[in-house]
Amino acid sequence: MKRIEPLSLVFSLTLAVGLMGWIVWSQRPAEPVAQTQVLPPTPTPPVQEVTPVDAARVAELRAVADNAPEDVEVRVDLGYLYLEARRFEDAITWFEAALVLSPDQVDVSTDLGVAYYYVDDIDRALSQFARSLEMAPTDAETLLKLGIVRAFGGQDLEGAMEAWEEVQRVAPGSPEALAATEALEQLRAAHP
C-alpha cells in the first residue's frame, strides 16, 4: 500500500517539469567567452522551502517510538512526517530505522532514496532505488524516481530514458507512466 501518493505524484511531476526546464536550458546556444570574462557559476537547483513540522505530532510519535523499539509503523510515520516537511535528514533517520526492523518495504525504501537525493547523496539514492527494485523489479514509482535522479543527479540521460521507458512498459496509463512519457518527450525534443 502506497503511504503518500499525493506527495509522490507532486514529487514526480515537479521533477519532471524541472527536467524539462533543465533540458531546454541546456540546449540554449553557448555565448562566446572573452579571454578576460569570468564564467558564471553553474546554476544550482532552488533551495526547497522547509515546511514547519507538526511538533505535537512529532512528540506523540517519538514517545511511541521510544516506548516501542520494534514498532516499524511509528518509524515510518515519523519518516513521512519529516519528508513532507522537507526535513530530509530527519526523514532519513526514521526511514533507515524502519528498514532495519522491516527491510522489505518497497515504498519506504524508495522514499529513503528520495531523501538521499535531496541531501545531495546521489550514490546512496541510486543504491537505495536498486534495493527497492530488487524487491519489486516493476515498481513504477521507483523506476520513475530512478530516472529523475539519474537525469538530475547523475547527468545520465541515457539511463534516465531507460528507466522511464521501463515505467511505460510496466505501468501503461498510470500517473507514473504519464510523467515518464512527458519527460521522455521533452528529452527527445531537446536531444534528437
N, C-alpha and C positions, 0 to 999 in steps of 0.2 A: 504494500500500500504506500503510495507516494504521500509524504508528510506535508509538503508545502508546494503544491503545484502552481499556485499563483506566483510565488517567488521564483520558481524555476522558469516559468514562462516569461516573466519580466526579465530575469537574468538573461535568458536565451535571446529574447528579442532585442534587448539593449545591446548585447554583444554583437548580434547580427547587424544591427544598424551601425554600430561602431566599426565593424569590419568593413561595411560598405563605404563608410566615410574614409577609413584608412586606405582602402583600395583606390578610391577617387583621388585622395590627397597624394598618394604615392605615384600616381600617373601624370601629375602635372609636369610641364616642361621644366627642365633644370635651368636656372638662371646662371649666366656666365659669372664666374668669380674673378674679381680683380686680384692682382698679386697682393695688395695690401688689405683686402677685405677679410674680415674675420667671419668665419662661418657661424651661423646661429646655432644654438644648442638644439639637439634632437628633441622634437616635441614629445612630451610625456602625457600619458592619459590624465584626464582631470581627476583630482582627488575626490573620492567618494565622500559625500557628506555623511557624517556619523549621526545616526538616529538615536535619540535617547532610549535607553533600555528601561523596561518596566522594573524599577528597583524592588518593588514589593513582590512581584512575581519571581524575580531572581532570588530574593531572600527566602521565599517559600520553597522554591525548588532546591536551593542549596541546602536548606535544613533537611529536606527529604533525602537528598544525596548523601549528606553527612551521616544520617541515621540508617541508610540502606546502601552499603557499599557494593552490593550486587545488583542494584536496580538500574537496568540498562535504559529503560524508558525515560527516567528523570534526567539522565545524562544527555540523551538525545534531545529532549525538550529544551534543556539549557543550551545545547549547541544551536538549535534552530532559533531560539530567542536571541542569542548573540549574533547569529548570521543575519537575521532580519534587521538587527540594529547596526549592522556593518562593523561589528567589533570582532574582526576575523581571528585575531589571536585567541580571544576567549572562546570563540566557536571551535577552533582547532582543539583546544584543551579538552572540551567536553565531548566532541566527536571522537577523538582518539580514545578517551576513557570508555566511551560506549563500545567502540570497536574491539577494545581489549576484552571486554566481557562478552561480546556477541559479534564476532568478526564477519558474519555472513549477511550483514545488512547493506545491500547494494546502494540504496538511496543515501544512507549516511556516509558510506564510503565515497560516493560521487560528490556529495556536498562538502566533504572534507577536502577533496581535490579542488573544489571551487574556492574554498577558504585559503588553501595554499596558494592558488593563483593570485588571489587578491593581496596576499602579503609578499608577492613577487618571488615565490619559490616555485618556479616553473617546473623544475625537475621533479620535485615531490608531487606537484599536481598531476603531471603526466604519469608518474609511477602509481599514484592513487587511482587514477582512471583505469590503468592497466589491471589493478587488483579488482576493481569493480567489474571490468569486462571478463576477468577470469571467472567470476561468479555468475555473470549474466551477459554472455557474449553479444546478445542482440538488444541490450537495453538502449533504447533510442535517446533517452535523456543523457546518458553517459556519453554516447557517441557524439551527440550534438555538442556537448561541452568540451569533449576532447578536441573536436575540430576547432572550436573557438580558441582554446588555449594553444593549440598548435599554430594557428594563424597569428594571434596577437602576441602570445608569449614566446613562441619559438620561431616565429617568422618562417614557418614550414607550411607554405601554401599548398604544396602537393599533398602533404599529409593531412591537412585540413580538408582538402577536396575529397580525399579517400574516406575520411570519417563521415563527411556529410552525405556522400553517395551511399554509404552503408546505412545511414539513417533512412534515406529514401527507400532503400531496398527492404529494410526490416520493419518499417512502420509507415507505409504509404498512407497519406491522408491525415496523419497525426499532426498536432501543432509543431512537434519537433521536426517532422519532415517538411512542413511548410517553411519553417525558419531556415532549414538546411537548403531548401530549394532557392529561397531568396538570396542567401549568402553565396551559393554556387553561381547563380545568375550574375550577381554583381562581380564576383571574382572573375568569371569567364569574360564578362564585358570589358573589364579593366586589363585583363591579361589574355588576349586572344591567342 
